[in-house]
């Protein structure tokens, strides 16, 4: 069990298919709502937008903090799992660009939950583990390609991750998603082989 799955997941029993669909829908909706409205978003609104009753939400996530934590963990997991899939289905540069765009969306959702995450995720080792998992996903994308990696040999996954973090802070701080895309294009020019 990885740190991303968390302690709560260790004690949960497997869900029925319909309950799993409800949980997945709740987490996806909550990520979008938190990105849009921040951690102050109403749990009732999240349940309504997900198409489930608030009781269903509270059965799975008895507190808003647990919902925020679950959203964060799912988004990290999805982002990391996307790298091999993108590398297998897209040309290397397109796979890297698509992943970078998803990372910016992840950071927007994380930013919307920042205050709640500070309360929930207090362990520095988890933050470092998350960073390592994200860098591993980037490294997979940097080294993918038919016989020749997409990235320059000096491109480092940790450096790319830090650059993406800076891009997200600037673009999201200015509320300019279009700026993030332009900065990603600039970053790709420095990372990808010509």
Long-range contacts (C-beta under 8 A, 24 or more apart in sequence): 2-129, 2-133, 3-125, 3-126, 3-129, 3-130, 4-73, 4-76, 4-77, 4-80, 4-129, 4-130, 4-133, 5-73, 5-77, 6-69, 6-70, 6-73, 8-66, 8-69, 8-70, 9-73, 19-60, 22-50, 22-52, 22-56, 22-60, 23-60, 25-50, 25-51, 25-52, 26-50, 26-52, 26-56, 26-57, 26-60, 26-61, 26-67, 27-70, 27-71, 27-74, 30-67, 30-68, 30-71, 31-71, 31-74, 31-75, 31-109, 32-109, 34-68, 34-71, 34-109, 34-112, 34-113, 35-105, 35-108, 35-109, 35-111, 35-112, 36-112, 37-112, 38-112, 38-113, 38-115, 39-64, 39-68, 39-112, 39-113, 39-114, 39-115, 39-116, 39-117, 41-112, 43-67, 64-116, 65-116, 65-119, 65-120, 66-120, 68-113, 68-116, 68-117, 68-120, 69-117, 69-120, 69-121, 71-109, 71-113, 72-110, 72-113, 72-117, 72-120, 72-121, 75-106, 75-109, 75-110, 76-106, 76-130, 76-133, 76-134, 79-103, 79-106, 79-134, 79-137, 80-133, 80-134, 80-136, 80-137, 82-137, 83-137, 83-138, 83-140, 83-141, 84-140, 86-141, 87-140, 87-141, 87-144, 92-141, 92-144, 92-145, 92-149, 92-150, 92-192, 93-150, 93-188, 93-192, 95-141, 95-144, 95-150, 96-141, 96-142, 96-150, 96-151, 96-188, 96-191, 96-192, 97-184, 97-185, 97-188, 99-137, 99-138, 99-141, 100-164, 100-184, 100-187, 100-188, 101-180, 101-181, 101-184, 103-134, 103-164, 103-168, 104-164, 104-167, 104-168, 104-171, 104-172, 104-177, 104-180, 104-181, 104-184, 107-164, 107-165, 107-168, 107-169, 107-172, 108-168, 108-172, 108-177, 111-168, 111-172, 131-158, 131-161, 134-161, 135-161, 142-191, 148-193, 149-193, 150-192, 150-193, 151-191, 151-192, 151-193, 152-190, 152-191, 152-192, 152-193, 155-191, 160-187, 160-191, 163-187
